[in-house]
Amino acid sequence: AIGTIISAIPDKHIPIGSGRYYADGVFYRDSSRGYEVIVAPIGVWVNELPKRHRIVRYQDCDYHECKGVWYLFDNHNQQYQVVSNPYTHNPS
């Protein structure tokens, strides 16, 4: 859950910049008490998603959703980018 503090992040984590990390679909940041689970930062790129994600087709795009986080795959970068939920995002 967001705000949960853990003493150690999983061994297979990836730094995503500024004291933030990604592991198996969960995002963390450094905290004075350990590592805090945070909301997925929009715009962050990750190399892989957990095996248990789902693909949702929305307005001709294949979105990937896992644990409430939405991603779009970029063929050029060969990475997934965290994006807003396409069903609730209302661009101005």
Protein Blocks (a to p, Z undefined) as FASTA:
>chain_A
ZZiacfbdcfkbcdebjhiaceehiacdddfklcadddddehiacfbdcfkbcdddeehi
acddeehiacdddfklopacddddfklpccZZ
